[in-house]
Each structure stands twice: as C-alpha cells, then as structure tokens.
Amino acid sequence: MAQYLDLIRTFGQTFEKFELKRIPRSENEEADQLAKLASSLTIMRDRSITLLTQEHPEIEEVAKEVLVNTNKPCWKDEIEAYLTTDRYQ
C-alpha cells in the first residue's frame, strides 16, 4: 500500500489539486468481490482480470408522456385566478 501511495503522490504533483481517500473494503463491495474472485482463481495466476463498467445503458429508455386535458372545473382554478388577477371570483 505504501508503494501505491508514493506513486500517487508522484503523479499528484502534475495536478493543481487532488484528493486521496482510503475507502475500507467493507464499504467497497465491488472491489471486495473482485478481490475474492481474483484470489479464488488458482489456474489463472499469471493473467489479469479486467473490470469493465458500463456507464450508459445499451438501449435508450423511451420517454413516456401523458397529456391530461380536461375542460372540467378544478378545485385549484379559483386559487390560480386569484393569484394571477388579485381578485377572488
């Protein structure tokens, strides 16, 4: 861990500002699962595991729109009229 910290500090000098925050394994389930997977693979000790994170869904969600148009009087019509005209009907 100390070697990683030294490396980060070296690279950090190239930035105006950076923050290094240690996240305990108990609070980082994704890293914990990846570490468990890597340690359980005895056959593939000399290979690396690449974790790909998909930031956006492959299929765009279709927007759902609902238009409600009623010509019936509504309980808030009088309030809206008062707020816009300063007169109570």
PDB file of N, CA, C and O in Angstrom:
ATOM      1  N   MET A   1       0.823  -1.188   0.000  1.00  0.00           N
ATOM      2  CA  MET A   1       0.000   0.000   0.000  1.00  0.00           C
ATOM      3  C   MET A   1       0.870   1.256   0.000  1.00  0.00           C
ATOM      4  O   MET A   1       0.516   2.253  -0.629  1.00  0.00           O
ATOM      5  N   ALA A   2       1.982   1.218   0.686  1.00  0.00           N
ATOM      6  CA  ALA A   2       2.879   2.376   0.752  1.00  0.00           C
ATOM      7  C   ALA A   2       3.457   2.698  -0.622  1.00  0.00           C
ATOM      8  O   ALA A   2       3.639   3.868  -0.961  1.00  0.00           O
ATOM      9  N   GLN A   3       3.746   1.667  -1.411  1.00  0.00           N
ATOM     10  CA  GLN A   3       4.280   1.905  -2.758  1.00  0.00           C
ATOM     11  C   GLN A   3       3.243   2.598  -3.640  1.00  0.00           C
ATOM     12  O   GLN A   3       3.575   3.482  -4.429  1.00  0.00           O
ATOM     13  N   TYR A   4       1.998   2.190  -3.498  1.00  0.00           N
ATOM     14  CA  TYR A   4       0.930   2.854  -4.257  1.00  0.00           C
ATOM     15  C   TYR A   4       0.800   4.311  -3.835  1.00  0.00           C
ATOM     16  O   TYR A   4       0.618   5.191  -4.676  1.00  0.00           O
ATOM     17  N   LEU A   5       0.891   4.562  -2.549  1.00  0.00           N
ATOM     18  CA  LEU A   5       0.787   5.923  -2.039  1.00  0.00           C
ATOM     19  C   LEU A   5       1.911   6.793  -2.589  1.00  0.00           C
ATOM     20  O   LEU A   5       1.674   7.937  -2.977  1.00  0.00           O
ATOM     21  N   ASP A   6       3.133   6.264  -2.625  1.00  0.00           N
ATOM     22  CA  ASP A   6       4.264   7.012  -3.199  1.00  0.00           C
ATOM     23  C   ASP A   6       4.025   7.322  -4.678  1.00  0.00           C
ATOM     24  O   ASP A   6       4.304   8.427  -5.143  1.00  0.00           O
ATOM     25  N   LEU A   7       3.514   6.349  -5.399  1.00  0.00           N
ATOM     26  CA  LEU A   7       3.237   6.534  -6.821  1.00  0.00           C
ATOM     27  C   LEU A   7       2.162   7.606  -7.031  1.00  0.00           C
ATOM     28  O   LEU A   7       2.295   8.460  -7.908  1.00  0.00           O
ATOM     29  N   ILE A   8       1.121   7.558  -6.240  1.00  0.00           N
ATOM     30  CA  ILE A   8       0.046   8.554  -6.339  1.00  0.00           C
ATOM     31  C   ILE A   8       0.572   9.944  -6.015  1.00  0.00           C
ATOM     32  O   ILE A   8       0.221  10.911  -6.692  1.00  0.00           O
ATOM     33  N   ARG A   9       1.390  10.054  -5.013  1.00  0.00           N
ATOM     34  CA  ARG A   9       1.950  11.362  -4.652  1.00  0.00           C
ATOM     35  C   ARG A   9       2.823  11.914  -5.780  1.00  0.00           C
ATOM     36  O   ARG A   9       2.823  13.120  -6.030  1.00  0.00           O
ATOM     37  N   THR A  10       3.559  11.048  -6.452  1.00  0.00           N
ATOM     38  CA  THR A  10       4.395  11.479  -7.575  1.00  0.00           C
ATOM     39  C   THR A  10       3.523  12.004  -8.715  1.00  0.00           C
ATOM     40  O   THR A  10       3.765  13.092  -9.238  1.00  0.00           O
ATOM     41  N   PHE A  11       2.512  11.227  -9.094  1.00  0.00           N
ATOM     42  CA  PHE A  11       1.616  11.663 -10.162  1.00  0.00           C
ATOM     43  C   PHE A  11       0.772  12.855  -9.734  1.00  0.00           C
ATOM     44  O   PHE A  11       0.405  13.684 -10.567  1.00  0.00           O
ATOM     45  N   GLY A  12       0.466  12.949  -8.466  1.00  0.00           N
ATOM     46  CA  GLY A  12      -0.365  14.036  -7.962  1.00  0.00           C
ATOM     47  C   GLY A  12       0.261  15.398  -8.126  1.00  0.00           C
ATOM     48  O   GLY A  12      -0.451  16.403  -8.144  1.00  0.00           O
ATOM     49  N   GLN A  13       1.571  15.462  -8.247  1.00  0.00           N
ATOM     50  CA  GLN A  13       2.248  16.744  -8.405  1.00  0.00           C
ATOM     51  C   GLN A  13       1.951  17.386  -9.757  1.00  0.00           C
ATOM     52  O   GLN A  13       2.164  18.585  -9.935  1.00  0.00           O
ATOM     53  N   THR A  14       1.464  16.601 -10.700  1.00  0.00           N
ATOM     54  CA  THR A  14       1.156  17.150 -12.020  1.00  0.00           C
ATOM     55  C   THR A  14      -0.215  17.825 -12.070  1.00  0.00           C
ATOM     56  O   THR A  14      -0.548  18.476 -13.060  1.00  0.00           O
ATOM     57  N   PHE A  15      -1.013  17.674 -11.010  1.00  0.00           N
ATOM     58  CA  PHE A  15      -2.344  18.279 -10.949  1.00  0.00           C
ATOM     59  C   PHE A  15      -2.331  19.499 -10.040  1.00  0.00           C
ATOM     60  O   PHE A  15      -1.512  19.593  -9.126  1.00  0.00           O
ATOM     61  N   GLU A  16      -3.239  20.428 -10.294  1.00  0.00           N
ATOM     62  CA  GLU A  16      -3.373  21.577  -9.406  1.00  0.00           C
ATOM     63  C   GLU A  16      -3.858  21.132  -8.035  1.00  0.00           C
ATOM     64  O   GLU A  16      -3.411  21.641  -7.007  1.00  0.00           O
ATOM     65  N   LYS A  17      -4.778  20.175  -8.034  1.00  0.00           N
ATOM     66  CA  LYS A  17      -5.345  19.694  -6.774  1.00  0.00           C
ATOM     67  C   LYS A  17      -5.809  18.259  -6.966  1.00  0.00           C
ATOM     68  O   LYS A  17      -6.358  17.916  -8.013  1.00  0.00           O
ATOM     69  N   PHE A  18      -5.595  17.434  -5.979  1.00  0.00           N
ATOM     70  CA  PHE A  18      -6.172  16.099  -5.993  1.00  0.00           C
ATOM     71  C   PHE A  18      -6.402  15.664  -4.557  1.00  0.00           C
ATOM     72  O   PHE A  18      -5.774  16.167  -3.626  1.00  0.00           O
ATOM     73  N   GLU A  19      -7.314  14.722  -4.400  1.00  0.00           N
ATOM     74  CA  GLU A  19      -7.660  14.228  -3.070  1.00  0.00           C
ATOM     75  C   GLU A  19      -7.528  12.719  -3.069  1.00  0.00           C
ATOM     76  O   GLU A  19      -8.025  12.042  -3.970  1.00  0.00           O
ATOM     77  N   LEU A  20      -6.876  12.209  -2.082  1.00  0.00           N
ATOM     78  CA  LEU A  20      -6.700  10.773  -1.929  1.00  0.00           C
ATOM     79  C   LEU A  20      -7.518  10.339  -0.727  1.00  0.00           C
ATOM     80  O   LEU A  20      -7.321  10.829   0.386  1.00  0.00           O
ATOM     81  N   LYS A  21      -8.428   9.424  -0.962  1.00  0.00           N
ATOM     82  CA  LYS A  21      -9.314   8.992   0.111  1.00  0.00           C
ATOM     83  C   LYS A  21      -9.296   7.475   0.183  1.00  0.00           C
ATOM     84  O   LYS A  21      -9.552   6.798  -0.813  1.00  0.00           O
ATOM     85  N   ARG A  22      -8.996   6.948   1.348  1.00  0.00           N
ATOM     86  CA  ARG A  22      -8.983   5.497   1.541  1.00  0.00           C
ATOM     87  C   ARG A  22     -10.396   5.046   1.876  1.00  0.00           C
ATOM     88  O   ARG A  22     -11.025   5.558   2.802  1.00  0.00           O
ATOM     89  N   ILE A  23     -10.881   4.087   1.112  1.00  0.00           N
ATOM     90  CA  ILE A  23     -12.204   3.528   1.355  1.00  0.00           C
ATOM     91  C   ILE A  23     -12.010   2.111   1.882  1.00  0.00           C
ATOM     92  O   ILE A  23     -11.443   1.266   1.189  1.00  0.00           O
ATOM     93  N   PRO A  24     -12.471   1.846   3.094  1.00  0.00           N
ATOM     94  CA  PRO A  24     -12.316   0.499   3.651  1.00  0.00           C
ATOM     95  C   PRO A  24     -13.011  -0.542   2.773  1.00  0.00           C
ATOM     96  O   PRO A  24     -14.040  -0.261   2.159  1.00  0.00           O
ATOM     97  N   ARG A  25     -12.455  -1.712   2.720  1.00  0.00           N
ATOM     98  CA  ARG A  25     -13.007  -2.774   1.893  1.00  0.00           C
ATOM     99  C   ARG A  25     -14.462  -3.058   2.263  1.00  0.00           C
ATOM    100  O   ARG A  25     -15.275  -3.385   1.399  1.00  0.00           O
ATOM    101  N   SER A  26     -14.786  -2.931   3.544  1.00  0.00           N
ATOM    102  CA  SER A  26     -16.161  -3.198   3.974  1.00  0.00           C
ATOM    103  C   SER A  26     -17.156  -2.220   3.357  1.00  0.00           C
ATOM    104  O   SER A  26     -18.353  -2.503   3.308  1.00  0.00           O
ATOM    105  N   GLU A  27     -16.674  -1.077   2.887  1.00  0.00           N
ATOM    106  CA  GLU A  27     -17.549  -0.078   2.275  1.00  0.00           C
ATOM    107  C   GLU A  27     -17.435  -0.074   0.748  1.00  0.00           C
ATOM    108  O   GLU A  27     -18.062   0.750   0.082  1.00  0.00           O
ATOM    109  N   ASN A  28     -16.653  -0.974   0.204  1.00  0.00           N
ATOM    110  CA  ASN A  28     -16.470  -1.019  -1.239  1.00  0.00           C
ATOM    111  C   ASN A  28     -16.717  -2.446  -1.720  1.00  0.00           C
ATOM    112  O   ASN A  28     -15.780  -3.207  -1.961  1.00  0.00           O
ATOM    113  N   GLU A  29     -17.980  -2.790  -1.851  1.00  0.00           N
ATOM    114  CA  GLU A  29     -18.370  -4.155  -2.170  1.00  0.00           C
ATOM    115  C   GLU A  29     -17.850  -4.616  -3.534  1.00  0.00           C
ATOM    116  O   GLU A  29     -17.478  -5.779  -3.693  1.00  0.00           O
ATOM    117  N   GLU A  30     -17.821  -3.720  -4.508  1.00  0.00           N
ATOM    118  CA  GLU A  30     -17.359  -4.091  -5.852  1.00  0.00           C
ATOM    119  C   GLU A  30     -15.894  -4.532  -5.823  1.00  0.00           C
ATOM    120  O   GLU A  30     -15.538  -5.554  -6.410  1.00  0.00           O
ATOM    121  N   ALA A  31     -15.059  -3.770  -5.149  1.00  0.00           N
ATOM    122  CA  ALA A  31     -13.641  -4.127  -5.053  1.00  0.00           C
ATOM    123  C   ALA A  31     -13.466  -5.401  -4.239  1.00  0.00           C
ATOM    124  O   ALA A  31     -12.597  -6.218  -4.540  1.00  0.00           O
ATOM    125  N   ASP A  32     -14.286  -5.574  -3.212  1.00  0.00           N
ATOM    126  CA  ASP A  32     -14.207  -6.763  -2.375  1.00  0.00           C
ATOM    127  C   ASP A  32     -14.553  -8.009  -3.189  1.00  0.00           C
ATOM    128  O   ASP A  32     -13.864  -9.024  -3.089  1.00  0.00           O
ATOM    129  N   GLN A  33     -15.610  -7.940  -3.988  1.00  0.00           N
ATOM    130  CA  GLN A  33     -15.998  -9.083  -4.815  1.00  0.00           C
ATOM    131  C   GLN A  33     -14.930  -9.397  -5.863  1.00  0.00           C
ATOM    132  O   GLN A  33     -14.649 -10.563  -6.137  1.00  0.00           O
ATOM    133  N   LEU A  34     -14.340  -8.359  -6.445  1.00  0.00           N
ATOM    134  CA  LEU A  34     -13.285  -8.559  -7.433  1.00  0.00           C
ATOM    135  C   LEU A  34     -12.059  -9.205  -6.793  1.00  0.00           C
ATOM    136  O   LEU A  34     -11.436 -10.084  -7.389  1.00  0.00           O
ATOM    137  N   ALA A  35     -11.714  -8.775  -5.590  1.00  0.00           N
ATOM    138  CA  ALA A  35     -10.571  -9.357  -4.878  1.00  0.00           C
ATOM    139  C   ALA A  35     -10.832 -10.827  -4.550  1.00  0.00           C
ATOM    140  O   ALA A  35      -9.935 -11.661  -4.671  1.00  0.00           O
ATOM    141  N   LYS A  36     -12.051 -11.140  -4.139  1.00  0.00           N
ATOM    142  CA  LYS A  36     -12.401 -12.538  -3.843  1.00  0.00           C
ATOM    143  C   LYS A  36     -12.324 -13.392  -5.102  1.00  0.00           C
ATOM    144  O   LYS A  36     -11.828 -14.518  -5.065  1.00  0.00           O
ATOM    145  N   LEU A  37     -12.816 -12.855  -6.216  1.00  0.00           N
ATOM    146  CA  LEU A  37     -12.763 -13.586  -7.476  1.00  0.00           C
ATOM    147  C   LEU A  37     -11.320 -13.845  -7.893  1.00  0.00           C
ATOM    148  O   LEU A  37     -10.971 -14.962  -8.276  1.00  0.00           O
ATOM    149  N   ALA A  38     -10.497 -12.828  -7.818  1.00  0.00           N
ATOM    150  CA  ALA A  38      -9.098 -12.963  -8.228  1.00  0.00           C
ATOM    151  C   ALA A  38      -8.353 -13.962  -7.348  1.00  0.00           C
ATOM    152  O   ALA A  38      -7.532 -14.732  -7.846  1.00  0.00           O
ATOM    153  N   SER A  39      -8.629 -13.956  -6.051  1.00  0.00           N
ATOM    154  CA  SER A  39      -7.907 -14.866  -5.159  1.00  0.00           C
ATOM    155  C   SER A  39      -8.392 -16.306  -5.292  1.00  0.00           C
ATOM    156  O   SER A  39      -7.677 -17.230  -4.907  1.00  0.00           O
ATOM    157  N   SER A  40      -9.593 -16.514  -5.829  1.00  0.00           N
ATOM    158  CA  SER A  40     -10.109 -17.873  -5.976  1.00  0.00           C
ATOM    159  C   SER A  40      -9.648 -18.547  -7.265  1.00  0.00           C
ATOM    160  O   SER A  40      -9.807 -19.759  -7.409  1.00  0.00           O
ATOM    161  N   LEU A  41      -9.084 -17.796  -8.198  1.00  0.00           N
ATOM    162  CA  LEU A  41      -8.653 -18.359  -9.473  1.00  0.00           C
ATOM    163  C   LEU A  41      -7.207 -18.836  -9.388  1.00  0.00           C
ATOM    164  O   LEU A  41      -6.278 -18.063  -9.623  1.00  0.00           O
ATOM    165  N   THR A  42      -7.020 -20.101  -9.053  1.00  0.00           N
ATOM    166  CA  THR A  42      -5.660 -20.642  -8.945  1.00  0.00           C
ATOM    167  C   THR A  42      -5.079 -20.979 -10.312  1.00  0.00           C
ATOM    168  O   THR A  42      -3.859 -20.968 -10.477  1.00  0.00           O
ATOM    169  N   ILE A  43      -5.915 -21.274 -11.285  1.00  0.00           N
ATOM    170  CA  ILE A  43      -5.449 -21.655 -12.616  1.00  0.00           C
ATOM    171  C   ILE A  43      -4.866 -20.452 -13.358  1.00  0.00           C
ATOM    172  O   ILE A  43      -3.933 -20.606 -14.147  1.00  0.00           O
ATOM    173  N   MET A  44      -5.389 -19.297 -13.121  1.00  0.00           N
ATOM    174  CA  MET A  44      -5.034 -18.127 -13.913  1.00  0.00           C
ATOM    175  C   MET A  44      -4.175 -17.139 -13.125  1.00  0.00           C
ATOM    176  O   MET A  44      -4.403 -15.934 -13.228  1.00  0.00           O
ATOM    177  N   ARG A  45      -3.234 -17.582 -12.373  1.00  0.00           N
ATOM    178  CA  ARG A  45      -2.416 -16.699 -11.538  1.00  0.00           C
ATOM    179  C   ARG A  45      -1.611 -15.681 -12.354  1.00  0.00           C
ATOM    180  O   ARG A  45      -1.346 -14.578 -11.876  1.00  0.00           O
ATOM    181  N   ASP A  46      -1.223 -16.044 -13.579  1.00  0.00           N
ATOM    182  CA  ASP A  46      -0.380 -15.144 -14.365  1.00  0.00           C
ATOM    183  C   ASP A  46      -1.187 -14.233 -15.297  1.00  0.00           C
ATOM    184  O   ASP A  46      -0.601 -13.530 -16.120  1.00  0.00           O
ATOM    185  N   ARG A  47      -2.499 -14.234 -15.184  1.00  0.00           N
ATOM    186  CA  ARG A  47      -3.342 -13.405 -16.038  1.00  0.00           C
ATOM    187  C   ARG A  47      -3.981 -12.284 -15.225  1.00  0.00           C
ATOM    188  O   ARG A  47      -4.057 -12.340 -13.998  1.00  0.00           O
ATOM    189  N   SER A  48      -4.426 -11.288 -15.934  1.00  0.00           N
ATOM    190  CA  SER A  48      -5.099 -10.180 -15.247  1.00  0.00           C
ATOM    191  C   SER A  48      -6.602 -10.239 -15.518  1.00  0.00           C
ATOM    192  O   SER A  48      -7.049 -10.819 -16.507  1.00  0.00           O
ATOM    193  N   ILE A  49      -7.354  -9.637 -14.633  1.00  0.00           N
ATOM    194  CA  ILE A  49      -8.803  -9.564 -14.779  1.00  0.00           C
ATOM    195  C   ILE A  49      -9.150  -8.113 -15.057  1.00  0.00           C
ATOM    196  O   ILE A  49      -8.775  -7.219 -14.298  1.00  0.00           O
ATOM    197  N   THR A  50      -9.861  -7.886 -16.134  1.00  0.00           N
ATOM    198  CA  THR A  50     -10.265  -6.533 -16.494  1.00  0.00           C
ATOM    199  C   THR A  50     -11.717  -6.335 -16.100  1.00  0.00           C
ATOM    200  O   THR A  50     -12.590  -7.117 -16.475  1.00  0.00           O
ATOM    201  N   LEU A  51     -11.958  -5.296 -15.351  1.00  0.00           N
ATOM    202  CA  LEU A  51     -13.312  -4.966 -14.931  1.00  0.00           C
ATOM    203  C   LEU A  51     -13.808  -3.819 -15.796  1.00  0.00           C
ATOM    204  O   LEU A  51     -13.222  -2.736 -15.801  1.00  0.00           O
ATOM    205  N   LEU A  52     -14.885  -4.060 -16.525  1.00  0.00           N
ATOM    206  CA  LEU A  52     -15.469  -3.027 -17.371  1.00  0.00           C
ATOM    207  C   LEU A  52     -16.762  -2.542 -16.731  1.00  0.00           C
ATOM    208  O   LEU A  52     -17.618  -3.337 -16.344  1.00  0.00           O
ATOM    209  N   THR A  53     -16.885  -1.242 -16.630  1.00  0.00           N
ATOM    210  CA  THR A  53     -18.097  -0.648 -16.083  1.00  0.00           C
ATOM    211  C   THR A  53     -18.819   0.072 -17.203  1.00  0.00           C
ATOM    212  O   THR A  53     -18.252   0.937 -17.870  1.00  0.00           O
ATOM    213  N   GLN A  54     -20.066  -0.290 -17.403  1.00  0.00           N
ATOM    214  CA  GLN A  54     -20.855   0.340 -18.458  1.00  0.00           C
ATOM    215  C   GLN A  54     -21.569   1.540 -17.853  1.00  0.00           C
ATOM    216  O   GLN A  54     -22.422   1.396 -16.977  1.00  0.00           O
ATOM    217  N   GLU A  55     -21.209   2.721 -18.330  1.00  0.00           N
ATOM    218  CA  GLU A  55     -21.736   3.955 -17.754  1.00  0.00           C
ATOM    219  C   GLU A  55     -23.131   4.282 -18.260  1.00  0.00           C
ATOM    220  O   GLU A  55     -23.918   4.901 -17.544  1.00  0.00           O
ATOM    221  N   HIS A  56     -23.447   3.873 -19.489  1.00  0.00           N
ATOM    222  CA  HIS A  56     -24.741   4.198 -20.076  1.00  0.00           C
ATOM    223  C   HIS A  56     -25.394   2.909 -20.563  1.00  0.00           C
ATOM    224  O   HIS A  56     -24.697   2.004 -21.023  1.00  0.00           O
ATOM    225  N   PRO A  57     -26.711   2.808 -20.472  1.00  0.00           N
ATOM    226  CA  PRO A  57     -27.381   1.600 -20.949  1.00  0.00           C
ATOM    227  C   PRO A  57     -27.266   1.470 -22.466  1.00  0.00           C
ATOM    228  O   PRO A  57     -27.194   2.467 -23.185  1.00  0.00           O
ATOM    229  N   GLU A  58     -27.249   0.237 -22.935  1.00  0.00           N
ATOM    230  CA  GLU A  58     -27.179  -0.018 -24.374  1.00  0.00           C
ATOM    231  C   GLU A  58     -28.447   0.456 -25.072  1.00  0.00           C
ATOM    232  O   GLU A  58     -28.390   0.976 -26.187  1.00  0.00           O
ATOM    233  N   ILE A  59     -29.573   0.279 -24.428  1.00  0.00           N
ATOM    234  CA  ILE A  59     -30.857   0.647 -25.015  1.00  0.00           C
ATOM    235  C   ILE A  59     -31.352   1.901 -24.314  1.00  0.00           C
ATOM    236  O   ILE A  59     -31.521   1.926 -23.095  1.00  0.00           O
ATOM    237  N   GLU A  60     -31.577   2.926 -25.097  1.00  0.00           N
ATOM    238  CA  GLU A  60     -32.096   4.168 -24.530  1.00  0.00           C
ATOM    239  C   GLU A  60     -33.548   3.960 -24.115  1.00  0.00           C
ATOM    240  O   GLU A  60     -34.337   3.363 -24.848  1.00  0.00           O
ATOM    241  N   GLU A  61     -33.882   4.452 -22.952  1.00  0.00           N
ATOM    242  CA  GLU A  61     -35.251   4.327 -22.467  1.00  0.00           C
ATOM    243  C   GLU A  61     -36.141   5.315 -23.225  1.00  0.00           C
ATOM    244  O   GLU A  61     -35.792   6.483 -23.396  1.00  0.00           O
ATOM    245  N   VAL A  62     -37.279   4.827 -23.669  1.00  0.00           N
ATOM    246  CA  VAL A  62     -38.212   5.666 -24.415  1.00  0.00           C
ATOM    247  C   VAL A  62     -38.938   6.579 -23.431  1.00  0.00           C
ATOM    248  O   VAL A  62     -39.440   6.136 -22.398  1.00  0.00           O
ATOM    249  N   ALA A  63     -38.980   7.852 -23.776  1.00  0.00           N
ATOM    250  CA  ALA A  63     -39.678   8.811 -22.915  1.00  0.00           C
ATOM    251  C   ALA A  63     -41.173   8.528 -22.952  1.00  0.00           C
ATOM    252  O   ALA A  63     -41.758   8.298 -24.011  1.00  0.00           O
ATOM    253  N   LYS A  64     -41.771   8.552 -21.776  1.00  0.00           N
ATOM    254  CA  LYS A  64     -43.206   8.321 -21.675  1.00  0.00           C
ATOM    255  C   LYS A  64     -43.865   9.642 -21.319  1.00  0.00           C
ATOM    256  O   LYS A  64     -43.514  10.280 -20.326  1.00  0.00           O
ATOM    257  N   GLU A  65     -44.811  10.037 -22.131  1.00  0.00           N
ATOM    258  CA  GLU A  65     -45.501  11.294 -21.898  1.00  0.00           C
ATOM    259  C   GLU A  65     -46.987  11.036 -21.746  1.00  0.00           C
ATOM    260  O   GLU A  65     -47.570  10.206 -22.444  1.00  0.00           O
ATOM    261  N   VAL A  66     -47.577  11.756 -20.831  1.00  0.00           N
ATOM    262  CA  VAL A  66     -49.011  11.661 -20.614  1.00  0.00           C
ATOM    263  C   VAL A  66     -49.573  13.066 -20.662  1.00  0.00           C
ATOM    264  O   VAL A  66     -49.088  13.958 -19.966  1.00  0.00           O
ATOM    265  N   LEU A  67     -50.580  13.266 -21.467  1.00  0.00           N
ATOM    266  CA  LEU A  67     -51.230  14.562 -21.570  1.00  0.00           C
ATOM    267  C   LEU A  67     -52.641  14.419 -21.026  1.00  0.00           C
ATOM    268  O   LEU A  67     -53.447  13.648 -21.548  1.00  0.00           O
ATOM    269  N   VAL A  68     -52.926  15.161 -19.984  1.00  0.00           N
ATOM    270  CA  VAL A  68     -54.261  15.149 -19.402  1.00  0.00           C
ATOM    271  C   VAL A  68     -54.894  16.488 -19.723  1.00  0.00           C
ATOM    272  O   VAL A  68     -54.398  17.541 -19.323  1.00  0.00           O
ATOM    273  N   ASN A  69     -55.984  16.431 -20.444  1.00  0.00           N
ATOM    274  CA  ASN A  69     -56.663  17.655 -20.841  1.00  0.00           C
ATOM    275  C   ASN A  69     -58.129  17.517 -20.469  1.00  0.00           C
ATOM    276  O   ASN A  69     -58.874  16.773 -21.107  1.00  0.00           O
ATOM    277  N   THR A  70     -58.533  18.226 -19.448  1.00  0.00           N
ATOM    278  CA  THR A  70     -59.939  18.197 -19.058  1.00  0.00           C
ATOM    279  C   THR A  70     -60.473  19.613 -19.084  1.00  0.00           C
ATOM    280  O   THR A  70     -59.783  20.565 -18.720  1.00  0.00           O
ATOM    281  N   ASN A  71     -61.680  19.730 -19.509  1.00  0.00           N
ATOM    282  CA  ASN A  71     -62.331  21.032 -19.537  1.00  0.00           C
ATOM    283  C   ASN A  71     -63.195  21.244 -18.303  1.00  0.00           C
ATOM    284  O   ASN A  71     -63.871  22.266 -18.184  1.00  0.00           O
ATOM    285  N   LYS A  72     -63.177  20.293 -17.395  1.00  0.00           N
ATOM    286  CA  LYS A  72     -63.967  20.406 -16.176  1.00  0.00           C
ATOM    287  C   LYS A  72     -63.310  21.405 -15.231  1.00  0.00           C
ATOM    288  O   LYS A  72     -62.087  21.537 -15.216  1.00  0.00           O
ATOM    289  N   PRO A  73     -64.111  22.098 -14.452  1.00  0.00           N
ATOM    290  CA  PRO A  73     -63.521  22.990 -13.442  1.00  0.00           C
ATOM    291  C   PRO A  73     -62.739  22.171 -12.409  1.00  0.00           C
ATOM    292  O   PRO A  73     -63.113  21.053 -12.056  1.00  0.00           O
ATOM    293  N   CYS A  74     -61.676  22.753 -11.955  1.00  0.00           N
ATOM    294  CA  CYS A  74     -60.814  22.078 -10.986  1.00  0.00           C
ATOM    295  C   CYS A  74     -60.807  22.884  -9.691  1.00  0.00           C
ATOM    296  O   CYS A  74     -61.059  24.089  -9.706  1.00  0.00           O
ATOM    297  N   TRP A  75     -60.519  22.226  -8.579  1.00  0.00           N
ATOM    298  CA  TRP A  75     -60.514  22.900  -7.279  1.00  0.00           C
ATOM    299  C   TRP A  75     -59.483  24.018  -7.213  1.00  0.00           C
ATOM    300  O   TRP A  75     -59.628  24.943  -6.414  1.00  0.00           O
ATOM    301  N   LYS A  76     -58.466  23.947  -8.025  1.00  0.00           N
ATOM    302  CA  LYS A  76     -57.413  24.962  -7.942  1.00  0.00           C
ATOM    303  C   LYS A  76     -57.602  26.125  -8.918  1.00  0.00           C
ATOM    304  O   LYS A  76     -56.817  27.074  -8.913  1.00  0.00           O
ATOM    305  N   ASP A  77     -58.642  26.052  -9.754  1.00  0.00           N
ATOM    306  CA  ASP A  77     -58.880  27.134 -10.716  1.00  0.00           C
ATOM    307  C   ASP A  77     -59.098  28.476 -10.026  1.00  0.00           C
ATOM    308  O   ASP A  77     -58.547  29.490 -10.454  1.00  0.00           O
ATOM    309  N   GLU A  78     -59.903  28.488  -8.955  1.00  0.00           N
ATOM    310  CA  GLU A  78     -60.165  29.739  -8.236  1.00  0.00           C
ATOM    311  C   GLU A  78     -58.893  30.291  -7.591  1.00  0.00           C
ATOM    312  O   GLU A  78     -58.675  31.502  -7.575  1.00  0.00           O
ATOM    313  N   ILE A  79     -58.069  29.411  -7.069  1.00  0.00           N
ATOM    314  CA  ILE A  79     -56.811  29.839  -6.440  1.00  0.00           C
ATOM    315  C   ILE A  79     -55.886  30.432  -7.496  1.00  0.00           C
ATOM    316  O   ILE A  79     -55.271  31.476  -7.280  1.00  0.00           O
ATOM    317  N   GLU A  80     -55.794  29.768  -8.621  1.00  0.00           N
ATOM    318  CA  GLU A  80     -54.940  30.251  -9.707  1.00  0.00           C
ATOM    319  C   GLU A  80     -55.421  31.611 -10.224  1.00  0.00           C
ATOM    320  O   GLU A  80     -54.615  32.503 -10.491  1.00  0.00           O
ATOM    321  N   ALA A  81     -56.738  31.757 -10.362  1.00  0.00           N
ATOM    322  CA  ALA A  81     -57.294  33.029 -10.826  1.00  0.00           C
ATOM    323  C   ALA A  81     -56.987  34.140  -9.827  1.00  0.00           C
ATOM    324  O   ALA A  81     -56.641  35.254 -10.220  1.00  0.00           O
ATOM    325  N   TYR A  82     -57.113  33.838  -8.540  1.00  0.00           N
ATOM    326  CA  TYR A  82     -56.819  34.845  -7.515  1.00  0.00           C
ATOM    327  C   TYR A  82     -55.343  35.252  -7.551  1.00  0.00           C
ATOM    328  O   TYR A  82     -55.019  36.436  -7.449  1.00  0.00           O
ATOM    329  N   LEU A  83     -54.465  34.282  -7.694  1.00  0.00           N
ATOM    330  CA  LEU A  83     -53.026  34.571  -7.706  1.00  0.00           C
ATOM    331  C   LEU A  83     -52.609  35.368  -8.941  1.00  0.00           C
ATOM    332  O   LEU A  83     -51.671  36.162  -8.875  1.00  0.00           O
ATOM    333  N   THR A  84     -53.284  35.167 -10.042  1.00  0.00           N
ATOM    334  CA  THR A  84     -52.897  35.878 -11.267  1.00  0.00           C
ATOM    335  C   THR A  84     -53.581  37.230 -11.425  1.00  0.00           C
ATOM    336  O   THR A  84     -53.033  38.122 -12.072  1.00  0.00           O
ATOM    337  N   THR A  85     -54.781  37.400 -10.839  1.00  0.00           N
ATOM    338  CA  THR A  85     -55.517  38.659 -11.032  1.00  0.00           C
ATOM    339  C   THR A  85     -55.713  39.454  -9.750  1.00  0.00           C
ATOM    340  O   THR A  85     -56.205  40.582  -9.805  1.00  0.00           O
ATOM    341  N   ASP A  86     -55.348  38.908  -8.608  1.00  0.00           N
ATOM    342  CA  ASP A  86     -55.569  39.538  -7.294  1.00  0.00           C
ATOM    343  C   ASP A  86     -57.048  39.744  -6.986  1.00  0.00           C
ATOM    344  O   ASP A  86     -57.394  40.575  -6.146  1.00  0.00           O
ATOM    345  N   ARG A  87     -57.909  39.010  -7.644  1.00  0.00           N
ATOM    346  CA  ARG A  87     -59.347  39.113  -7.371  1.00  0.00           C
ATOM    347  C   ARG A  87     -59.912  37.729  -7.111  1.00  0.00           C
ATOM    348  O   ARG A  87     -59.571  36.754  -7.781  1.00  0.00           O
ATOM    349  N   TYR A  88     -60.791  37.673  -6.113  1.00  0.00           N
ATOM    350  CA  TYR A  88     -61.473  36.416  -5.809  1.00  0.00           C
ATOM    351  C   TYR A  88     -62.786  36.382  -6.564  1.00  0.00           C
ATOM    352  O   TYR A  88     -63.546  37.348  -6.510  1.00  0.00           O
ATOM    353  N   GLN A  89     -63.067  35.322  -7.251  1.00  0.00           N
ATOM    354  CA  GLN A  89     -64.287  35.237  -8.076  1.00  0.00           C
ATOM    355  C   GLN A  89     -65.496  34.899  -7.239  1.00  0.00           C
ATOM    356  O   GLN A  89     -66.602  34.788  -7.768  1.00  0.00           O
TER     357      GLN A  89
END
